[in-house]
Each structure stands twice: as C-alpha cells, then as structure tokens.
Amino acid sequence: MEKRILKFLTKPLAAVAFCLYFTTITAQESSFWDHVRYGGSLGIAFGSGYTDVTLAPGAIYQFNQYVAAGIGLQGTYVNQKDYFSTFMYGASSVVLLNPIPEMQFSVEVEQLRVNLDINEVPGLWDAQQRDFWNTGLFLGAGYCMENVTVGIRYNILFNKDDFVYSDAFMPFVRIYF
C-alpha cells in the first residue's frame, strides 16, 4: 500500500518541483532592454579661427560585467578659417572588454563619409574639394569610473593625407548610463 501511495505521489511532486524550478529561472531572467545602456560622446573645441563640434550618440548591450558591444552614430563639423572646412558623418560599432572594473579595452570600427573643402595655401597645397569614405579601426584602453571611461585609442588605419584626423592617437571620454 505504501508503495502505491509513494508511486502515486512521485509523479505529481516531480511535476510541481519541475514547475517551481523553471518558475525560479524565469523570474531571474531579464529582458533584452535591461542590458542596454545609452550614451556616447560630445566634443566641442574652439580656437583662433578654429571650430570643431562632434556629436556621437550610441548604445551598448552589456552581456555581462566583462563584455559589452554596441553601435553608434557620429556627426562632426570642423572649420579652420582660411584653410579648410569639413563635415563628417557615419556609424561605428564597438566591443568593450573590462577584465577588472577599473580597466576597459576597446575595439572600434568607424565608417565616415567625409565632405572636405580645402582652400588654396600658396606654397603648401592647391584648393580641392573631396568627398570620400574613411574607415577607422581603433584599439583603445581606458580607466573606468562608474559610467565614465577616460582613455586613449589608436587608429591602426590612420592616413595623415586624408585630413580626417590629425594624429593616430586620440584621447576619449565615453559615458554610458
């Protein structure tokens, strides 16, 4: 008699345990949007006849405490009075690695459309107008403080003749909330 009761109760108890197990797992799962962080960067520089304004919003998906990946947009206007003016716009994708909370490594691919107008400077260069695509591949390292990372990145595809960037090394500040 005890064997029959035990056999009878085993299946329902196993079913209840199974349901409770998956209910607990489901309660611990979070939605995709709980792992998305928004931010980007804003850059403004002014000088004697010089203007540089950049707006670069972005979003990343935080896979875990060590790895995140995301995409971004960028728009930049640069003008050096009497020399050149350029408007650049495009998109980028980034992978962020945090081996420890205070350190961040990054790999970023950037594709920009560049509209460049260069004024003639006698003895240096002729006037020209160029519209072209520029690809940047940046390797970076930075120090993290909560939602802010400050660091430097290096463009391994840097070409000084494109007038897109003045140097292969670029400091950065990333903010994601």
C-alpha positions, 0 to 999 in steps of 0.5 A, a space after each residue: 500500500 505504501 508503495 502505491 501511495 509513494 508511486 502515486 505521489 512521485 509523479 505529481 511532486 516531480 511535476 510541481 518541483 519541475 514547475 517551481 524550478 523553471 518558475 525560479 529561472 524565469 523570474 531571474 531572467 531579464 529582458 533584452 532592454 535591461 542590458 542596454 545602456 545609452 550614451 556616447 560622446 560630445 566634443 566641442 573645441 574652439 580656437 583662433 579661427 578654429 571650430 570643431 563640434 562632434 556629436 556621437 550618440 550610441 548604445 551598448 548591450 552589456 552581456 555581462 560585467 566583462 563584455 559589452 558591444 554596441 553601435 553608434 552614430 557620429 556627426 562632426 563639423 570642423 572649420 579652420 578659417 582660411 584653410 579648410 572646412 569639413 563635415 563628417 558623418 557615419 556609424 561605428 560599432 564597438 566591443 568593450 572588454 573590462 577584465 577588472 572594473 577599473 580597466 576597459 579595452 576597446 575595439 572600434 570600427 568607424 565608417 565616415 563619409 567625409 565632405 572636405 573643402 580645402 582652400 588654396 595655401 600658396 606654397 603648401 597645397 592647391 584648393 580641392 574639394 573631396 568627398 570620400 569614405 574613411 574607415 577607422 579601426 581603433 584599439 583603445 584602453 581606458 580607466 573606468 569610473 562608474 559610467 565614465 571611461 577616460 582613455 586613449 585609442 589608436 587608429 591602426 588605419 590612420 592616413 595623415 593625407 586624408 585630413 580626417 584626423 590629425 594624429 593616430 592617437 586620440 584621447 576619449 571620454 565615453 559615458 554610458 548610463 
